[in-house]
Protein backbone atom coordinates (compact mmCIF):
# COMPACT_ATOMS: atom_id res chain seq x y z
CA UNK A 1 0.00 0.00 0.00
CA UNK A 2 1.37 3.37 -1.01
CA UNK A 3 1.41 6.05 1.70
CA UNK A 4 0.45 9.54 0.63
CA UNK A 5 2.81 11.74 2.59
CA UNK A 6 3.08 15.32 1.55
CA UNK A 7 6.36 17.09 1.97
CA UNK A 8 6.33 19.85 4.54
CA UNK A 9 6.46 23.37 3.13
CA UNK A 10 7.60 26.56 4.83
CA UNK A 11 7.81 30.24 3.95
CA UNK A 12 9.58 32.82 6.09
CA UNK A 13 8.49 36.46 6.11
CA UNK A 14 10.25 39.50 7.49
CA UNK A 15 8.78 42.92 8.14
CA UNK A 16 10.32 45.95 9.81
CA UNK A 17 7.53 48.26 10.90
CA UNK A 18 8.35 51.78 9.78
CA UNK A 19 11.20 50.58 7.59
CA UNK A 20 9.69 48.25 5.03
CA UNK A 21 6.89 49.07 2.65
CA UNK A 22 5.56 45.50 2.85
CA UNK A 23 6.65 42.14 4.29
CA UNK A 24 9.22 40.23 2.24
CA UNK A 25 9.73 36.53 1.66
CA UNK A 26 13.10 35.68 3.18
CA UNK A 27 13.14 31.91 2.71
CA UNK A 28 10.98 29.16 1.33
CA UNK A 29 11.25 25.48 0.65
CA UNK A 30 9.84 22.00 0.81
CA UNK A 31 11.00 18.79 2.42
CA UNK A 32 14.25 19.05 4.35
CA UNK A 33 14.61 22.76 3.44
CA UNK A 34 11.21 23.44 5.04
CA UNK A 35 12.23 21.38 8.07
CA UNK A 36 15.38 23.49 8.42
CA UNK A 37 13.41 26.77 8.14
CA UNK A 38 11.00 25.53 10.81
CA UNK A 39 13.82 24.36 13.09
CA UNK A 40 15.60 27.71 12.79
CA UNK A 41 12.37 29.55 13.63
CA UNK A 42 11.84 27.34 16.67
CA UNK A 43 15.42 27.93 17.86
CA UNK A 44 14.83 31.70 17.67
CA UNK A 45 11.36 31.50 19.32
CA UNK A 46 9.77 32.85 16.15
CA UNK A 47 6.03 32.07 16.00
CA UNK A 48 5.02 29.49 13.41
CA UNK A 49 1.59 29.58 11.81
CA UNK A 50 0.41 26.44 10.04
CA UNK A 51 -1.81 27.46 7.13
CA UNK A 52 -1.61 25.39 3.93
CA UNK A 53 -3.61 27.89 1.89
CA UNK A 54 -1.41 30.83 2.91
CA UNK A 55 1.76 28.85 2.22
CA UNK A 56 0.48 27.95 -1.24
CA UNK A 57 0.05 31.66 -2.00
CA UNK A 58 3.37 32.72 -0.47
CA UNK A 59 5.32 29.97 -2.26
CA UNK A 60 4.61 31.76 -5.53
CA UNK A 61 6.64 34.79 -4.42
CA UNK A 62 10.39 34.85 -5.06
CA UNK A 63 12.75 35.10 -2.10
CA UNK A 64 13.64 38.75 -1.49
CA UNK A 65 10.40 40.03 -3.01
CA UNK A 66 7.68 41.94 -1.18
CA UNK A 67 4.32 40.29 -0.88
CA UNK A 68 1.83 41.56 -3.47
CA UNK A 69 -0.91 43.98 -2.48
CA UNK A 70 -3.49 41.22 -2.97
CA UNK A 71 -2.05 39.44 0.12
CA UNK A 72 -1.82 42.51 2.39
CA UNK A 73 -5.02 41.68 4.30
CA UNK A 74 -4.20 38.05 5.04
CA UNK A 75 -0.59 38.86 5.96
CA UNK A 76 -1.78 41.77 8.14
CA UNK A 77 -3.92 39.24 10.04
CA UNK A 78 -0.86 37.02 10.40
CA UNK A 79 1.23 39.92 11.71
CA UNK A 80 -1.52 40.86 14.17
CA UNK A 81 -1.41 37.26 15.44
CA UNK A 82 2.39 37.47 15.84
CA UNK A 83 2.20 40.84 17.62
CA UNK A 84 -0.43 39.41 19.97
CA UNK A 85 1.78 36.41 20.74
CA UNK A 86 4.76 38.69 21.34
CA UNK A 87 2.76 40.83 23.77
CA UNK A 88 1.71 37.69 25.67
CA UNK A 89 5.23 36.22 25.78
CA UNK A 90 6.65 38.52 28.51
CA UNK A 91 3.57 37.83 30.66
CA UNK A 92 4.15 34.07 30.39
CA UNK A 93 7.83 34.51 31.33
CA UNK A 94 6.94 36.52 34.45
CA UNK A 95 4.41 33.91 35.54
CA UNK A 96 7.05 31.13 35.44
C-alpha positions as CSV (number, residue, x, y, z in Angstrom):
1,X,0.0,0.0,0.0
2,X,1.4,3.4,-1.0
3,X,1.4,6.0,1.7
4,X,0.4,9.5,0.6
5,X,2.8,11.7,2.6
6,X,3.1,15.3,1.6
7,X,6.4,17.1,2.0
8,X,6.3,19.9,4.5
9,X,6.5,23.4,3.1
10,X,7.6,26.6,4.8
11,X,7.8,30.2,4.0
12,X,9.6,32.8,6.1
13,X,8.5,36.5,6.1
14,X,10.3,39.5,7.5
15,X,8.8,42.9,8.1
16,X,10.3,46.0,9.8
17,X,7.5,48.3,10.9
18,X,8.4,51.8,9.8
19,X,11.2,50.6,7.6
20,X,9.7,48.2,5.0
21,X,6.9,49.1,2.6
22,X,5.6,45.5,2.8
23,X,6.7,42.1,4.3
24,X,9.2,40.2,2.2
25,X,9.7,36.5,1.7
26,X,13.1,35.7,3.2
27,X,13.1,31.9,2.7
28,X,11.0,29.2,1.3
29,X,11.3,25.5,0.6
30,X,9.8,22.0,0.8
31,X,11.0,18.8,2.4
32,X,14.2,19.1,4.3
33,X,14.6,22.8,3.4
34,X,11.2,23.4,5.0
35,X,12.2,21.4,8.1
36,X,15.4,23.5,8.4
37,X,13.4,26.8,8.1
38,X,11.0,25.5,10.8
39,X,13.8,24.4,13.1
40,X,15.6,27.7,12.8
41,X,12.4,29.6,13.6
42,X,11.8,27.3,16.7
43,X,15.4,27.9,17.9
44,X,14.8,31.7,17.7
45,X,11.4,31.5,19.3
46,X,9.8,32.8,16.2
47,X,6.0,32.1,16.0
48,X,5.0,29.5,13.4
49,X,1.6,29.6,11.8
50,X,0.4,26.4,10.0
51,X,-1.8,27.5,7.1
52,X,-1.6,25.4,3.9
53,X,-3.6,27.9,1.9
54,X,-1.4,30.8,2.9
55,X,1.8,28.8,2.2
56,X,0.5,27.9,-1.2
57,X,0.1,31.7,-2.0
58,X,3.4,32.7,-0.5
59,X,5.3,30.0,-2.3
60,X,4.6,31.8,-5.5
61,X,6.6,34.8,-4.4
62,X,10.4,34.8,-5.1
63,X,12.8,35.1,-2.1
64,X,13.6,38.8,-1.5
65,X,10.4,40.0,-3.0
66,X,7.7,41.9,-1.2
67,X,4.3,40.3,-0.9
68,X,1.8,41.6,-3.5
69,X,-0.9,44.0,-2.5
70,X,-3.5,41.2,-3.0
71,X,-2.0,39.4,0.1
72,X,-1.8,42.5,2.4
73,X,-5.0,41.7,4.3
74,X,-4.2,38.0,5.0
75,X,-0.6,38.9,6.0
76,X,-1.8,41.8,8.1
77,X,-3.9,39.2,10.0
78,X,-0.9,37.0,10.4
79,X,1.2,39.9,11.7
80,X,-1.5,40.9,14.2
81,X,-1.4,37.3,15.4
82,X,2.4,37.5,15.8
83,X,2.2,40.8,17.6
84,X,-0.4,39.4,20.0
85,X,1.8,36.4,20.7
86,X,4.8,38.7,21.3
87,X,2.8,40.8,23.8
88,X,1.7,37.7,25.7
89,X,5.2,36.2,25.8
90,X,6.6,38.5,28.5
91,X,3.6,37.8,30.7
92,X,4.2,34.1,30.4
93,X,7.8,34.5,31.3
94,X,6.9,36.5,34.5
95,X,4.4,33.9,35.5
96,X,7.0,31.1,35.4
